[in-house]
Amino acid sequence: MLAFVWLPIAAISALHYGTGMEHAWVHDILRRSYYLPIVIAAFLGGLRGAALAALITSALYVPHAFLGHHHHDPAGTLEKVLEIVLYNGVGAAAGTLAELERRRRRELQRALDEQQALIGQLVRAGRLSALGQVVAGITHEIKNPLHALAGTAEIVDPLIPAEAEERAMWEIHVRELRRLERIAERFLSFARPGPSELALLDLREVATRLGELIDAEARGRDQGRARARRAPALGARRSRSAGERRPQRRRQRLRGDRRPRRGAADLGGRRRPERLPPPRERRAGDPRGRARAPL
């Protein structure tokens, strides 16, 4: 406000005091120039700034208007009094209008902020609604195999004895199925959130479950390594047994231990092939020629 209000008021007052009485038109211009900084003070400082500018202007103009002898304002007394009244009236009116405009601007800014916040909430609500629908659909698809697994678990549960080694792992399997069902229910309730419930948690039980899972995983890895170690030994045994069988077969062939063929006679260790039967007589009309007599 210094450059636009106080310095102009000081400059106008200095010109007033420095201008002679013979230049009445100059005094009229300077007297009415006071309104400009008063209005600017109203826009910059509101009602308080306008009232302060009007009072300072009146205080600076009164000595020049009524107390000066050589360089006072040559205008009439009534005109000068009305000017002082108008200084304060214009300051009050301009300040009031500036305050109303500021208040209206603040209300509009508040309404704009509320509107933007409402739009953001509506956008988030729409996204959450769409996300809830997607989660509900996926959860419904997950619950179908979970129900099948739960039904199978109810059937298999009585078949596993309580003292069996697999019973502990089976109980872990059933507990994890129930936990998945609870998680699916929570996902389904995402679209209709309810109040949160606090529950006590036994950390020792959680540590015990974790140890059982790690132990089962370690046993599975050990079994896989044992199978991998036994596989080369089994292959070597098979190849060794096959190599032992081949020389035995060769020795049997060289010794002639195979059984004689059907129809062969054993004469002194020598084999003689079976005598072929005599050829049959050919029928008459055989295109290959006449029938031959039997041998």
Beta strands, then each sheet from edge to edge (+ up, - down):
strand 1: 265-267
strand 2: 270-272
sheet 1: 1+ 2-
end
